[in-house]
């Protein structure tokens, strides 16, 4: 029995050695018995990227440039005639002839002498191997193009290793192998797009037998494209940052279609009446983008209040006046206003709002009417006469002045407060003290609250805040200054932001708060 085990171990070891030499890692991992795999040191396949040869297009280069605007002279003397002034930073080519500090060189088509005091020579690695794929391309093991080892997507950056005839040896993140040279470009190709011809599903794979449904796209939408599989007639497109597959695309642009609510109605999360759920309402006259029609349930799919939903209340006919669902944005009332139930003069009142109140615009209607909402109140007003972008006495706060924080009492009595707002195109930093946070220019948004004050309260409140925020100084200068900023909802308010001088200090020495939220700074 013991002898039998010993022979088996030797046999397994021999088999393992053969496997390691004969099969790529993927084959062993997928097919070999677990006890065999544990004893085998898998050899990387010869076409793995790490086994790629050095590129002929990455090599050491010696380059001479001018360090100032420099005369190219006919002789090695400042008294000789100039053939032209070589701009600072230009690449020149020394011939090897020297005369004291003077060097003979060529610049373009001209040859002459220049002072070596203003020339700088350096040796560096020059990389001209960068290429981009002009189409999805299969990669082959050799230039004979017989054995397929993988693929590389459209617009992918690769490294060129060598060229033979009409084929190029490249390296990707996973492989090195050969592709047709015509599929490579030195410049990154422009993004290509496809258009949804009819609403339909997206899938995780180009092969229907392997892919599962992962989402839905809608009539007329435009998406970035990178690949087409003819056998299954599916395109690969980018939806919400992910690459997926679908069979409802084409190059032809499609004009969006619209429908109008013929009556006040309900919207649902599904077309199927047996399993649906009511998720909102739609007002008569509302204009919405159309996606699909379900004949069995006699419902249209429409884009309403930022979501695709189903309803039986719409048709192509405009019952007028047209009411269009728009992306919500913020504004401030320019005076005391009366809200109307319908977008027309003489309509019944839906309530009133005071001057300076912030509202959210949710719909637009013919004749310059907009539907606004503030708290529980909503109705129609004329936008041009009644709304403005900047609240003259609106202040956005993001740090210790926020609700419940140490300096909240400074905000005093206010007319209105809007929570959970965000200041656009900014970043938040912490410096020196946990409570000292600074609003700077940036690419993200910062969490804030908006306080509105009346015409009577406003001037005194701004003076009070100016004095409060000017207390923190660096090198004798205030860190903050009152500036007008744009919020994520496109309204504008005053806020206290870093000065150009203090912003440099903050970004160099402070700690970046990636969440943009003062309450999550630790």
C-alpha positions in Angstrom: 0.0 0.0 0.0 2.8 2.4 0.9 4.7 1.6 -2.3 1.6 2.3 -4.4 1.2 5.8 -2.9 4.9 6.6 -3.6 4.5 5.6 -7.3 1.3 7.8 -7.5 3.2 10.8 -6.2 5.9 10.4 -8.8 3.4 10.0 -11.5 1.4 13.1 -10.5 4.7 15.1 -10.4 5.6 14.0 -13.9 2.1 14.8 -15.2 2.2 18.2 -13.6 5.5 19.0 -15.3 4.1 18.1 -18.7 1.0 20.2 -18.0 3.0 23.2 -17.0 5.0 23.1 -20.2 2.1 22.3 -22.5 -0.9 24.3 -21.4 -1.7 27.9 -20.6 -2.6 28.9 -17.1 -6.3 29.2 -17.9 -6.5 25.6 -19.2 -4.9 24.1 -16.1 -7.1 26.1 -13.8 -10.2 25.1 -15.5 -9.6 21.4 -16.3 -6.9 19.9 -13.9 -7.9 18.1 -10.7 -7.6 20.3 -7.6 -4.8 18.1 -6.1 -2.8 18.3 -9.3 -3.2 22.1 -9.7 -1.9 22.6 -6.1 1.4 20.9 -7.1 1.8 22.7 -10.5 3.6 26.0 -10.9 1.7 27.4 -13.8 3.8 28.9 -16.6 2.4 32.1 -18.2 1.3 31.8 -21.8 3.8 33.2 -24.3 1.4 35.8 -25.5 0.8 37.3 -22.0 1.6 41.1 -22.0 4.4 40.5 -19.5 6.2 38.3 -22.0 6.1 40.9 -24.8 9.5 41.9 -26.4 10.7 45.4 -26.1 9.2 47.9 -28.5 11.3 49.2 -31.4 9.5 52.5 -30.9 10.8 53.1 -27.3 14.5 54.0 -27.4 17.0 56.4 -25.9 17.3 59.7 -27.7 19.8 62.5 -27.4 18.3 65.9 -28.1 19.8 69.5 -28.1 17.5 72.5 -27.5 18.1 76.2 -27.2 17.7 77.8 -23.7 17.1 81.3 -25.1 16.3 83.1 -28.4 19.5 82.5 -30.2 21.1 83.8 -33.4 22.3 81.3 -36.0 25.4 82.9 -37.4 27.4 82.3 -40.6 30.7 82.1 -38.6 31.7 81.4 -35.0 31.6 85.1 -34.1 29.1 87.6 -32.7 30.2 90.0 -35.5 29.2 87.6 -38.3 25.8 87.8 -40.1 22.8 86.2 -38.6 20.8 83.6 -40.6 17.9 84.0 -38.3 16.9 83.8 -34.6 16.2 80.3 -33.3 13.3 80.5 -30.8 13.9 79.4 -27.2 13.1 75.7 -26.8 13.8 74.7 -30.4 15.4 71.4 -31.2 18.6 71.7 -33.2 21.2 69.2 -34.5 24.9 69.8 -33.8 27.2 68.6 -36.6 30.0 67.9 -34.2 32.2 70.8 -35.3 33.3 73.2 -32.5 35.2 76.4 -32.3 35.8 77.4 -28.7 32.3 77.8 -27.1 30.8 77.9 -30.6 29.0 74.9 -32.1 28.0 74.3 -35.7 24.5 73.0 -36.0 21.5 72.7 -38.3 18.1 74.2 -37.7 15.5 73.1 -40.2 17.2 73.6 -43.6 19.7 76.1 -42.2 23.3 75.4 -41.1 25.4 77.8 -39.1 27.1 78.6 -35.7 25.6 79.3 -32.3 27.0 79.9 -28.8 27.1 76.7 -26.8 26.3 78.7 -23.7 22.6 78.7 -24.8 22.4 75.0 -25.8 21.2 72.2 -23.6 21.8 68.5 -24.5 19.9 65.7 -22.7 19.5 62.0 -23.3 16.1 60.5 -22.5 13.8 57.6 -23.4 11.6 58.6 -26.3 8.4 56.7 -26.6 6.6 56.9 -30.0 4.9 53.5 -29.5 1.4 54.8 -28.6 -1.3 53.8 -31.0 -5.1 53.5 -30.9 -7.5 50.9 -32.3 -9.7 52.2 -35.1 -12.1 49.2 -34.7 -12.6 46.1 -32.6 -9.9 43.8 -33.7 -8.9 40.1 -33.1 -5.3 39.6 -32.0 -3.2 36.8 -33.4 -0.2 34.9 -32.0 2.1 35.6 -35.0 2.2 37.7 -38.1 0.9 34.7 -40.1 -2.4 35.7 -38.5 -3.5 32.0 -38.0 -4.0 31.6 -34.3 -6.5 33.9 -32.6 -5.6 34.7 -28.9 -7.9 37.5 -28.0 -9.4 40.9 -29.0 -8.9 44.6 -28.4 -11.7 47.2 -28.4 -12.2 50.3 -30.5 -10.3 53.4 -29.2 -8.1 51.3 -26.9 -4.6 52.6 -26.4 -1.9 50.0 -27.2 1.9 49.9 -27.6 3.4 49.3 -31.0 6.2 46.8 -30.8 7.1 46.0 -34.4 5.8 46.1 -38.0 6.0 43.4 -40.7 4.4 44.1 -44.0 0.8 45.0 -43.4 0.7 43.7 -39.9 1.7 45.2 -36.6 2.9 43.6 -33.4 1.1 45.3 -30.4 0.8 45.0 -26.6 -2.4 45.5 -24.7 -3.1 45.3 -21.0 -3.5 41.5 -21.4 -1.8 40.3 -24.5 0.9 40.9 -27.1 0.2 39.8 -30.6 -0.4 40.8 -34.2 -3.2 42.9 -35.9 -3.7 44.5 -39.3 -1.8 47.8 -39.4 -4.7 49.5 -41.0 -6.6 49.2 -37.7 -4.1 51.4 -35.8 -3.9 55.1 -35.6 -1.5 57.6 -33.9 -4.4 59.8 -32.9 -7.3 58.6 -30.7 -10.4 58.1 -32.9 -13.5 60.2 -32.2 -16.2 58.6 -30.2 -18.9 56.9 -32.3 -22.6 56.9 -31.4 -25.6 54.8 -32.2 -29.3 55.7 -31.8 -32.2 53.6 -30.2 -34.6 52.8 -33.0 -37.2 51.4 -30.7 -37.3 50.9 -26.9 -35.7 47.6 -25.8 -33.6 45.7 -23.4 -29.8 45.7 -22.8 -27.9 42.5 -22.0 -24.6 41.5 -20.3 -23.3 39.5 -23.3 -23.5 39.5 -27.1 -24.5 35.8 -27.1 -28.2 35.4 -26.1 -27.4 32.0 -24.6 -24.9 33.6 -22.1 -26.2 37.0 -21.4 -28.9 38.2 -19.0 -31.1 41.3 -19.2 -29.5 44.2 -17.3 -31.6 47.3 -18.3 -33.8 49.1 -20.7 -33.1 51.9 -23.2 -35.6 54.1 -25.0 -36.6 55.4 -28.4 -34.4 58.2 -29.7 -31.7 58.0 -27.1 -28.0 58.3 -28.1 -25.2 56.2 -26.7 -21.5 55.7 -27.2 -20.7 52.7 -29.4 -17.7 50.5 -29.8 -18.5 47.1 -31.4 -21.0 45.1 -33.5 -21.4 41.3 -33.5 -22.9 40.3 -36.8 -23.9 36.7 -35.8 -26.3 37.9 -33.1 -26.9 41.4 -34.6 -26.0 43.1 -31.3 -24.2 46.4 -30.7 -22.0 47.1 -27.6 -22.9 50.5 -26.2 -22.1 52.5 -23.0 -25.1 53.0 -20.7 -24.6 54.8 -17.3 -20.9 54.1 -17.4 -21.1 50.4 -18.2 -20.7 48.6 -21.5 -23.8 46.4 -22.4 -25.3 44.8 -25.5 -28.5 45.5 -27.4 -30.2 44.8 -30.7 -32.2 48.0 -31.1 -29.5 50.4 -32.3 -28.6 52.0 -35.7 -26.4 54.8 -37.0 -29.5 56.8 -38.0 -30.4 59.5 -35.6 -34.0 59.3 -34.4 -36.0 62.4 -33.5 -37.6 62.1 -30.1 -41.4 61.7 -30.0 -43.7 63.4 -27.5 -47.2 62.8 -26.1 -49.6 65.0 -24.2 -51.7 64.1 -21.2 -55.3 64.3 -22.3 -56.6 64.3 -18.7 -55.3 64.2 -15.2 -54.1 60.7 -14.8 -51.9 58.1 -12.9 -48.5 56.9 -13.9 -47.2 53.3 -13.1 -44.0 51.5 -12.8 -45.0 48.8 -15.2 -47.2 48.3 -18.3 -48.7 45.1 -16.8 -51.9 46.0 -15.0 -51.8 42.8 -13.0 -48.4 43.5 -11.3 -48.0 47.3 -11.6 -47.8 50.0 -8.9 -49.0 53.6 -9.0 -45.9 55.8 -8.7 -47.3 59.3 -9.3 -49.7 61.5 -11.3 -49.6 63.4 -14.5 -51.5 66.7 -15.1 -53.7 67.4 -18.2 -51.7 69.1 -20.9 -48.3 67.9 -19.7 -45.9 67.2 -22.6 -43.7 64.2 -22.1 -41.1 62.3 -24.1 -42.5 59.0 -25.5 -40.6 55.7 -25.4 -43.0 52.8 -26.2 -46.5 51.5 -26.6 -47.8 48.3 -24.9 -50.9 47.3 -27.0 -51.9 44.5 -24.6 -52.4 46.9 -21.7 -53.0 50.0 -23.8 -50.3 52.0 -22.0 -47.6 54.4 -23.2 -44.1 54.5 -21.7 -43.2 58.2 -21.1 -40.4 60.2 -19.4 -42.1 62.1 -16.5 -40.5 63.8 -13.5 -37.1 62.3 -14.3 -38.3 58.7 -14.7 -39.6 56.3 -17.3 -43.1 55.3 -16.3 -46.3 53.9 -18.0 -49.7 55.6 -18.3 -53.0 55.4 -20.2 -53.6 59.2 -20.1 -51.5 60.4 -23.1 -51.9 60.7 -26.8 -50.3 62.5 -29.7 -52.8 65.3 -29.7 -52.0 68.5 -27.8 -55.1 69.4 -25.7 -53.4 72.8 -25.1 -51.9 74.7 -23.6 -48.8 72.5 -23.7 -47.2 71.8 -20.3 -43.7 70.4 -20.5 -42.0 68.4 -17.8 -38.5 70.0 -17.3 -35.5 69.2 -15.3 -36.1 70.9 -12.0 -34.3 74.1 -11.3 -34.4 76.7 -8.5 -35.4 80.4 -8.6 -36.5 83.2 -6.2 -39.6 85.3 -6.3 -39.2 89.0 -7.3 -42.2 90.1 -5.3 -45.4 88.8 -3.6 -47.0 86.3 -6.1 -50.2 84.5 -6.5 -50.1 80.9 -7.7 -52.7 79.8 -10.2 -54.2 76.3 -10.7 -53.8 76.5 -14.5 -51.4 78.3 -16.8 -53.8 81.1 -17.9 -55.0 84.4 -16.7 -58.2 84.3 -14.7 -57.5 80.8 -13.3 -58.3 80.1 -9.7 -55.8 80.8 -7.0 -53.6 78.0 -5.7 -52.1 80.1 -2.9 -49.5 82.8 -2.6 -45.8 83.3 -1.9 -43.8 86.2 -0.4 -41.0 88.1 -2.1 -37.6 86.4 -1.9 -38.9 82.9 -1.4 -37.1 80.1 -3.2 -39.1 77.9 -5.5 -38.5 74.8 -7.6 -39.6 75.1 -11.3 -41.0 71.7 -12.4 -42.9 72.4 -15.6 -43.2 75.0 -18.4 -46.3 75.9 -20.4 -47.0 78.0 -23.4 -47.0 81.7 -23.0 -44.1 81.9 -20.5 -45.9 80.1 -17.7 -44.0 77.8 -15.3 -45.2 75.5 -12.6 -43.4 76.1 -9.3 -43.3 74.3 -5.9 -42.3 75.6 -2.5 -43.0 73.3 0.4 -46.6 72.2 0.1 -47.6 75.0 -2.3 -47.5 74.6 -6.1 -49.1 76.4 -9.0 -48.4 78.5 -12.1 -46.9 81.9 -12.5 -45.2 83.9 -15.4 -41.5 83.2 -15.1 -40.2 86.4 -16.7 -42.1 88.8 -14.4 -41.9 86.9 -11.2 -38.7 84.9 -10.9 -35.0 85.6 -10.7 -31.8 83.5 -10.6 -30.1 85.2 -7.7 -31.7 85.6 -4.3 -30.3 89.1 -3.2 -30.6 88.1 0.4 -30.1 84.3 0.1 -27.0 82.8 1.8 -25.6 79.3 1.3 -23.7 77.9 4.4 -21.7 74.7 4.5 -19.8 74.6 7.8 -20.4 75.7 11.4 -23.3 77.9 10.4 -25.4 74.8 9.4 -28.3 73.7 11.5 -27.3 72.3 14.8 -23.6 73.3 14.5 -21.6 75.6 16.8 -22.3 78.9 15.0 -25.8 78.2 13.9 -27.1 80.9 16.2 -25.4 83.6 14.0 -28.0 82.9 11.2 -30.7 84.6 13.4 -34.4 84.7 12.2 -34.9 84.0 8.6 -37.7 84.0 6.1 -37.0 80.5 4.6 -34.5 77.7 4.9 -33.8 75.0 2.3 -31.9 71.9 3.5 -29.9 69.4 1.5 -28.7 71.8 -1.2 -25.3 71.6 -3.0 -23.0 74.3 -4.2 -21.8 73.4 -7.8 -18.2 73.4 -9.1 -16.5 73.5 -5.7 -14.5 71.4 -3.2 -14.3 71.4 0.6 -11.1 71.4 2.7 -10.3 71.3 6.4 -7.3 73.2 7.8 -5.7 73.6 11.2 -8.9 73.1 13.2 -11.7 70.5 12.7 -14.3 73.3 12.5 -12.3 75.4 10.0 -13.5 74.3 6.6 -12.9 76.2 3.4 -14.9 76.3 0.2 -12.7 76.4 -2.9 -13.1 76.1 -6.7 -13.3 72.4 -7.7 -14.9 69.9 -9.9 -17.5 68.5 -7.4 -20.3 69.8 -5.2 -20.4 70.8 -1.5 -23.4 70.1 0.8 -25.0 73.3 2.0 -28.2 74.9 3.4 -29.8 78.0 1.8 -31.2 80.7 4.1 -33.5 83.4 2.7 -34.0 86.8 4.4 -36.6 89.5 3.7 -35.7 92.9 2.2 -35.9 94.3 5.8 -33.7 91.6 7.3 -31.3 91.1 4.5 -28.9 94.1 4.5 -28.2 93.8 8.3 -27.8 90.1 8.0 -25.2 90.4 5.3 -23.2 93.0 7.3 -23.3 90.7 10.3 -22.1 87.7 8.3 -19.4 89.8 6.6 -18.0 90.8 10.0 -18.2 87.2 11.4 -16.5 85.6 8.5 -13.7 88.2 8.3 -12.4 87.2 11.7 -10.3 84.3 10.5 -7.1 85.6 8.9 -3.8 84.3 7.5 -0.8 86.6 7.1 -3.0 89.5 8.1 -5.6 88.9 5.4 -9.1 87.4 5.7 -9.4 83.8 4.6 -13.0 84.2 3.4 -14.8 86.6 1.1 -18.5 86.9 0.3 -19.0 85.6 -3.3 -22.0 84.7 -5.5 -22.1 80.9 -6.2 -24.3 78.7 -8.4 -26.1 75.8 -6.7 -26.6 72.4 -8.3 -30.2 73.4 -9.0 -29.0 76.5 -11.0 -30.1 79.0 -8.4 -27.5 81.5 -7.1 -26.8 82.6 -3.5 -24.2 84.4 -1.5 -21.6 82.3 0.3 -18.3 82.7 2.1 -15.6 81.2 -0.1 -11.8 81.3 0.1 -9.9 84.3 -1.4 -7.4 83.6 -4.2 -4.6 83.9 -1.7 -6.1 81.7 0.9 -7.2 79.1 -1.6 -3.6 78.3 -2.4 -2.8 77.8 1.3 -5.8 75.6 1.8 -5.1 73.4 -1.2 -1.4 73.1 -0.4 -1.7 72.4 3.3 -5.3 71.4 4.0 -7.1 68.0 4.0 -9.5 67.4 1.2 -13.0 66.3 2.3 -14.0 64.0 -0.6 -17.7 63.8 0.5 -18.1 67.5 0.3 -20.1 67.4 3.6 -18.9 69.2 6.7 -20.7 66.6 8.8 -18.6 63.8 7.3 -15.2 65.5 7.6 -13.6 63.2 10.2 
